[in-house]
């Protein structure tokens, strides 16, 4: 989910709004405002639902990713403490905390 404050989309050259009646409210502004929960609390609740509904046989998409990118991503995740010694994401709640941190 995109993060950030609400904004009005504008034309680049003139800075005029595309529509004066249209605002974009990103998820970390919109949902905490209406739900009275922090963004991290909301994302943790979403994660709980996803974990409960998880079905391993539904994972079938494969994407070729360059090895250098995989290694760089792995190094960054290790430095952030998001993976265990075997290089696996072992705590989805750490990911929520990492991505929701301001």
VEXDRENBA-925496 format. One line per field, with one value per residue: residue number from 1; x, y, z of N, C-alpha, C, CB in turn. Coordinates in nm, 2 decimals. Atoms other than C-alpha are relative to their C-alpha. Glycine has a CB too. Layout:
<sites>
k	NUM; ...
nc1	X; ...
nc2	Y; ...
nc3	Z; ...
cac1	X; ...
cac2	Y; ...
cac3	Z; ...
cc1	X; ...
cc2	Y; ...
cc3	Z; ...
cbc1	X; ...
cbc2	Y; ...
cbc3	Z; ...
</sites>
This chain:
<sites>
k	1; 2; 3; 4; 5; 6; 7; 8; 9; 10; 11; 12; 13; 14; 15; 16; 17; 18; 19; 20; 21; 22; 23; 24; 25; 26; 27; 28; 29; 30; 31; 32; 33; 34; 35; 36; 37; 38; 39; 40; 41; 42; 43; 44; 45; 46; 47; 48; 49; 50; 51; 52; 53; 54; 55; 56; 57; 58; 59; 60; 61; 62; 63; 64; 65; 66; 67; 68; 69; 70; 71; 72; 73; 74; 75; 76; 77; 78; 79; 80; 81; 82; 83; 84; 85; 86; 87; 88; 89; 90; 91; 92; 93; 94; 95; 96; 97; 98; 99; 100; 101; 102
nc1	0.08; -0.08; 0.00; -0.01; 0.11; 0.09; -0.05; 0.08; -0.08; -0.01; -0.07; -0.14; -0.03; 0.08; 0.02; 0.14; 0.05; 0.08; 0.14; 0.00; 0.08; -0.06; -0.12; -0.05; -0.04; -0.08; 0.05; -0.05; 0.08; 0.14; 0.05; -0.01; 0.09; 0.13; 0.01; -0.06; -0.11; -0.12; -0.02; -0.06; 0.10; 0.08; -0.07; -0.02; 0.13; 0.01; -0.09; 0.07; 0.10; -0.07; -0.06; 0.11; 0.06; -0.11; 0.01; -0.13; 0.02; 0.03; -0.12; -0.04; -0.07; -0.15; -0.06; -0.15; -0.05; -0.15; -0.06; -0.06; 0.11; 0.04; -0.11; 0.01; 0.12; -0.03; -0.09; 0.08; 0.09; -0.08; -0.04; 0.12; 0.04; 0.13; -0.01; -0.07; -0.13; 0.01; 0.04; 0.15; 0.08; 0.05; 0.09; 0.07; 0.03; -0.11; 0.01; 0.10; -0.06; -0.10; 0.06; 0.09; -0.09; -0.01
nc2	-0.12; -0.12; -0.08; -0.15; -0.09; -0.02; -0.10; -0.02; 0.02; -0.12; 0.00; -0.03; -0.13; -0.11; 0.03; -0.01; 0.13; 0.08; -0.03; -0.06; 0.08; 0.13; 0.01; 0.13; 0.02; 0.12; 0.09; -0.03; -0.11; 0.02; 0.11; -0.03; -0.11; 0.05; 0.12; -0.03; 0.09; -0.04; 0.06; 0.13; 0.08; 0.04; 0.10; 0.12; 0.07; 0.05; 0.11; 0.11; 0.06; 0.07; 0.12; 0.10; 0.05; 0.05; 0.14; 0.01; 0.05; -0.12; -0.07; 0.07; -0.10; 0.00; -0.11; 0.00; -0.12; 0.01; 0.05; -0.12; -0.06; 0.09; -0.01; -0.13; 0.00; 0.08; -0.08; -0.11; 0.06; 0.05; -0.12; -0.05; 0.10; 0.05; 0.14; 0.08; 0.04; 0.07; -0.10; 0.01; -0.08; 0.09; -0.07; -0.10; -0.12; -0.09; -0.07; -0.10; -0.10; -0.07; -0.08; -0.10; -0.09; -0.14
nc3	0.00; 0.01; -0.12; 0.01; -0.03; 0.11; 0.10; 0.12; 0.12; 0.07; 0.13; -0.03; 0.06; -0.05; -0.14; -0.03; -0.04; 0.10; -0.04; -0.13; -0.08; -0.02; -0.08; -0.02; -0.14; 0.00; -0.11; -0.14; -0.05; 0.01; -0.09; -0.14; -0.03; -0.02; -0.08; -0.14; -0.03; 0.07; 0.13; -0.03; -0.05; 0.11; 0.08; -0.07; 0.02; 0.14; 0.00; -0.07; 0.09; 0.11; -0.05; -0.02; 0.13; 0.08; 0.06; 0.07; 0.13; 0.08; 0.04; 0.12; 0.09; 0.00; 0.07; 0.01; -0.06; 0.01; -0.12; -0.08; -0.07; -0.11; -0.11; -0.06; -0.08; -0.11; -0.09; -0.06; -0.09; -0.11; -0.08; -0.07; -0.09; 0.05; 0.04; -0.10; 0.04; 0.13; 0.10; 0.02; -0.08; -0.10; -0.08; 0.09; -0.08; 0.02; 0.13; -0.02; -0.08; 0.08; 0.10; -0.06; -0.07; 0.06
cac1	0.00; 0.13; 0.23; 0.21; -0.01; -0.31; -0.25; -0.42; -0.29; -0.17; -0.06; 0.32; 0.34; 0.07; 0.04; -0.34; -0.53; -0.67; -0.99; -1.05; -1.28; -1.04; -0.78; -0.56; -0.54; -0.27; -0.32; -0.11; -0.32; -0.66; -0.70; -0.56; -0.77; -1.09; -1.01; -0.83; -0.55; -0.19; -0.08; 0.13; -0.16; -0.37; -0.11; -0.05; -0.43; -0.41; -0.11; -0.30; -0.58; -0.33; -0.15; -0.48; -0.59; -0.25; -0.26; 0.09; -0.06; -0.16; 0.20; 0.28; 0.43; 0.80; 1.01; 1.37; 1.56; 1.94; 2.16; 2.33; 1.99; 1.90; 2.24; 2.20; 1.85; 1.96; 2.25; 2.01; 1.76; 2.03; 2.16; 1.80; 1.76; 1.46; 1.60; 1.73; 2.07; 1.95; 1.84; 1.47; 1.21; 1.12; 0.90; 0.64; 0.57; 0.92; 0.85; 0.53; 0.73; 1.01; 0.78; 0.55; 0.84; 0.85
cac2	0.00; 0.34; 0.57; 0.95; 1.24; 1.33; 1.53; 1.66; 1.54; 1.84; 1.90; 1.93; 2.24; 2.46; 2.31; 2.33; 2.04; 1.77; 1.82; 2.04; 1.78; 1.49; 1.41; 1.11; 0.99; 0.73; 0.43; 0.55; 0.87; 0.75; 0.42; 0.54; 0.86; 0.66; 0.35; 0.52; 0.26; 0.32; 0.23; -0.06; -0.19; -0.20; -0.37; -0.62; -0.70; -0.74; -0.97; -1.18; -1.24; -1.32; -1.57; -1.74; -1.76; -1.88; -2.18; -2.30; -2.47; -2.12; -2.01; -2.09; -1.77; -1.78; -1.48; -1.47; -1.22; -1.14; -1.31; -0.97; -0.83; -1.13; -1.10; -0.73; -0.77; -1.05; -0.84; -0.55; -0.78; -0.94; -0.59; -0.49; -0.81; -0.93; -1.28; -1.57; -1.74; -1.95; -1.63; -1.69; -1.44; -1.60; -1.33; -1.15; -0.91; -0.78; -0.70; -0.51; -0.32; -0.24; -0.12; 0.08; 0.25; 0.63
cac3	0.00; -0.09; 0.19; 0.23; 0.29; 0.08; -0.24; -0.55; -0.88; -1.09; -1.45; -1.46; -1.69; -1.54; -1.19; -1.23; -1.06; -1.29; -1.10; -0.80; -0.66; -0.66; -0.39; -0.35; 0.01; 0.05; 0.29; 0.58; 0.60; 0.50; 0.71; 1.04; 1.01; 0.98; 1.18; 1.48; 1.46; 1.37; 1.02; 1.16; 1.36; 1.05; 0.84; 1.11; 1.10; 0.72; 0.77; 1.02; 0.77; 0.49; 0.71; 0.80; 0.44; 0.31; 0.08; -0.04; -0.35; -0.48; -0.53; -0.89; -1.05; -1.14; -1.24; -1.36; -1.14; -1.20; -0.94; -0.85; -0.76; -0.55; -0.36; -0.31; -0.18; 0.05; 0.19; 0.26; 0.43; 0.65; 0.76; 0.85; 1.05; 0.84; 0.76; 0.97; 0.94; 0.64; 0.46; 0.50; 0.61; 0.93; 1.09; 0.87; 1.16; 1.13; 0.77; 0.87; 1.13; 0.88; 0.61; 0.84; 1.02; 0.97
cc1	0.09; -0.01; 0.01; -0.12; -0.10; 0.05; -0.10; 0.09; -0.01; 0.07; 0.14; 0.03; -0.07; -0.03; -0.15; -0.05; -0.07; -0.15; 0.01; -0.07; 0.06; 0.13; 0.04; 0.04; 0.07; -0.03; 0.04; -0.06; -0.15; -0.05; 0.02; -0.09; -0.14; -0.01; 0.05; 0.10; 0.12; 0.01; 0.06; -0.10; -0.10; 0.06; 0.03; -0.13; -0.02; 0.09; -0.06; -0.10; 0.07; 0.06; -0.11; -0.05; 0.11; -0.02; 0.12; -0.02; -0.04; 0.12; 0.05; 0.08; 0.15; 0.05; 0.15; 0.05; 0.16; 0.06; 0.06; -0.11; -0.04; 0.10; -0.01; -0.12; 0.02; 0.09; -0.08; -0.09; 0.07; 0.04; -0.12; -0.05; -0.14; 0.01; 0.08; 0.14; 0.00; -0.04; -0.14; -0.07; -0.07; -0.11; -0.07; -0.04; 0.11; 0.00; -0.11; 0.07; 0.10; -0.06; -0.09; 0.08; 0.00; 0.13
cc2	0.12; 0.08; 0.15; 0.07; 0.01; 0.11; 0.00; -0.01; 0.13; -0.02; 0.05; 0.15; 0.12; -0.01; 0.01; -0.15; -0.06; 0.02; 0.06; -0.08; -0.14; 0.01; -0.14; -0.01; -0.14; -0.08; 0.04; 0.13; -0.03; -0.10; 0.04; 0.12; -0.05; -0.11; 0.03; -0.10; 0.05; -0.08; -0.14; -0.09; -0.05; -0.10; -0.13; -0.08; -0.06; -0.13; -0.12; -0.08; -0.07; -0.13; -0.11; -0.05; -0.06; -0.14; -0.02; -0.05; 0.11; 0.07; -0.07; 0.09; -0.01; 0.12; -0.01; 0.13; -0.02; -0.04; 0.12; 0.07; -0.08; 0.02; 0.13; 0.01; -0.08; 0.07; 0.11; -0.06; -0.05; 0.12; 0.06; -0.10; -0.07; -0.15; -0.08; -0.04; -0.07; 0.09; 0.00; 0.11; -0.08; 0.07; 0.11; 0.13; 0.09; 0.08; 0.11; 0.12; 0.08; 0.09; 0.11; 0.11; 0.14; 0.05
cc3	0.00; 0.13; -0.04; 0.03; -0.12; -0.09; -0.11; -0.12; -0.09; -0.14; 0.03; -0.05; 0.07; 0.15; 0.04; 0.04; -0.12; 0.03; 0.15; 0.10; 0.03; 0.08; 0.00; 0.15; 0.01; 0.13; 0.14; 0.05; 0.01; 0.11; 0.14; 0.04; 0.03; 0.10; 0.14; 0.05; -0.07; -0.13; 0.02; 0.06; -0.11; -0.09; 0.07; 0.00; -0.13; -0.01; 0.07; -0.09; -0.12; 0.05; 0.02; -0.13; -0.09; -0.05; -0.09; -0.14; -0.10; -0.05; -0.12; -0.09; 0.02; -0.08; 0.01; 0.05; -0.01; 0.14; 0.08; 0.08; 0.12; 0.12; 0.07; 0.10; 0.13; 0.10; 0.08; 0.11; 0.13; 0.09; 0.07; 0.10; -0.03; -0.03; 0.11; -0.06; -0.14; -0.11; -0.03; 0.08; 0.10; 0.09; -0.08; 0.08; 0.00; -0.13; 0.01; 0.08; -0.08; -0.10; 0.05; 0.08; -0.07; 0.01
cbc1	-0.10; -0.04; 0.12; 0.04; 0.04; -0.15; 0.14; -0.08; -0.04; 0.07; -0.07; 0.10; -0.03; -0.14; 0.08; -0.08; -0.09; 0.04; -0.09; -0.05; -0.14; 0.03; -0.03; 0.12; -0.13; 0.15; 0.04; 0.15; 0.02; -0.04; 0.07; 0.15; 0.00; -0.06; 0.08; -0.11; -0.04; 0.13; 0.10; 0.12; -0.09; -0.05; 0.14; 0.04; -0.11; 0.04; 0.13; -0.07; -0.09; 0.11; 0.08; -0.11; -0.06; 0.13; -0.13; 0.08; -0.10; -0.09; 0.10; -0.11; -0.05; 0.06; -0.05; 0.05; -0.04; 0.05; 0.11; 0.06; -0.12; -0.01; 0.14; 0.00; -0.12; 0.06; 0.11; -0.08; -0.08; 0.13; 0.06; -0.11; -0.02; -0.04; 0.07; -0.08; 0.06; -0.09; 0.08; -0.06; -0.10; 0.11; 0.07; -0.13; -0.04; 0.13; -0.05; -0.12; 0.07; 0.08; -0.08; -0.10; 0.14; -0.10
cbc2	0.00; 0.09; -0.04; 0.03; 0.14; 0.03; -0.03; 0.14; -0.12; 0.11; 0.09; -0.09; 0.01; 0.00; 0.10; 0.05; 0.01; -0.15; -0.13; 0.15; -0.02; -0.06; 0.06; -0.04; 0.00; 0.03; -0.14; 0.00; 0.12; -0.06; -0.13; 0.05; 0.10; -0.04; -0.11; 0.02; -0.15; -0.02; 0.08; 0.02; 0.07; 0.13; 0.07; 0.02; 0.10; 0.10; 0.03; 0.05; 0.11; 0.09; 0.02; 0.07; 0.12; 0.01; -0.02; -0.11; -0.11; 0.09; 0.00; -0.06; 0.14; -0.14; 0.14; -0.03; 0.02; 0.13; -0.09; 0.10; 0.03; -0.14; -0.02; 0.11; -0.06; -0.13; 0.06; 0.08; -0.12; -0.07; 0.11; 0.03; 0.06; 0.07; -0.02; -0.13; -0.09; -0.12; -0.03; -0.14; 0.09; -0.05; 0.06; -0.06; -0.04; -0.09; -0.10; -0.05; -0.06; -0.11; -0.08; -0.07; -0.06; 0.10
cbc3	0.12; -0.12; 0.09; -0.15; 0.05; 0.05; -0.05; 0.01; -0.08; 0.08; -0.11; -0.07; -0.14; -0.07; 0.09; -0.12; 0.12; 0.00; 0.00; 0.00; -0.06; -0.14; 0.14; -0.10; 0.09; 0.00; -0.03; 0.01; -0.10; -0.13; -0.03; 0.03; -0.12; -0.13; -0.06; 0.10; -0.04; 0.08; -0.09; 0.10; 0.11; -0.09; -0.05; 0.15; 0.03; -0.10; 0.07; 0.13; -0.06; -0.06; 0.13; 0.08; -0.07; 0.08; -0.09; 0.07; -0.01; 0.07; 0.11; -0.08; 0.02; -0.05; 0.07; -0.14; 0.14; -0.05; -0.03; -0.10; -0.10; -0.04; -0.07; -0.11; -0.08; -0.04; -0.08; -0.10; -0.06; -0.05; -0.10; -0.11; 0.14; -0.12; -0.14; 0.04; 0.10; 0.01; -0.13; 0.03; -0.09; 0.09; 0.12; -0.05; 0.15; 0.01; -0.11; 0.08; 0.12; -0.08; -0.10; 0.09; 0.03; 0.07
</sites>
